[in-house]
Amino acid sequence: KAGVTQTPRYLIKTRGQQVTLSCSPISGHRSVSWYQQTPGQGLQFLFEYFSETQRNKGNFPGRFSGRQFSNSRSEMNVSTLELGDSALYLCASSRGRGEKLFFGSGTQLSVL
Amino acid sequence: AQTVTQSQPEMSVQEAETVTLSCTYDTSESDYYLFWYKQPPSRQMILVIRQEAYKQQNATENRFSVNFQKAAKSFSLKISDSQLGDAAMYFCAYRSARIQGAQKLVFGQGTRLTINP
């Protein structure tokens, strides 16, 4: 069974641009959540999607958004990129809410 | 809001020895879950062990065990017979048992564990 797949693995953008990251959950998993990991702030929860609906959102500005498709795949978008958005973005999936999380290997975003 | 604190940024241990990683947390909730995750250089977060707050018995998974002290809000991880493959960043994490907080994990800052051969 394939694990959680995140694409791309690495991404370089410049300030002011926007970026879209993709996450394909494990087959059969309906919940997808996103985390940002930085050396300074550590791991922080971004948002959770279940059955195409955002169920929970972390304390991030409106520039961070996401969505989930009917096949449970999820995308997150960051608009008007800032230098501080440079981070590892991790996606995790689970069969249902409150169940065991399986993480992907992340997308490393660098903003220049 | 819940917080998780790992006071040891780095730890090292000799191969085959035992090491304990510390974690404390703060919450006003009575029902929650605690986790230890491992993040090797591949960056993928791997669940090591999980503890339900309502269970008094400490969780164990092979060489990994926890010391869960609910009143003290302490949750330490003991790794026995350390192996080179155990080298990684270890994160302690908290999750509320309330459904609206279902997949929101609150992480500590991590402890980098080095295994010396």
Interface residues (C-beta under 8 A of the other chain):
Chain A: G3 S31 S33 Y35 G42 L43 Q44 F45 E48 F50 R55 N56 G58 L88 L90 A92 S94 R97 G98 K100 L101 F103 G104 S105 G106 Q108
Chain B: Y37 S42 R43 Q44 M45 I46 L47 R50 F91 A97 I99 Q100 G101 A102 Q103 K104 L105 V106 F107 G108 Q109 G110
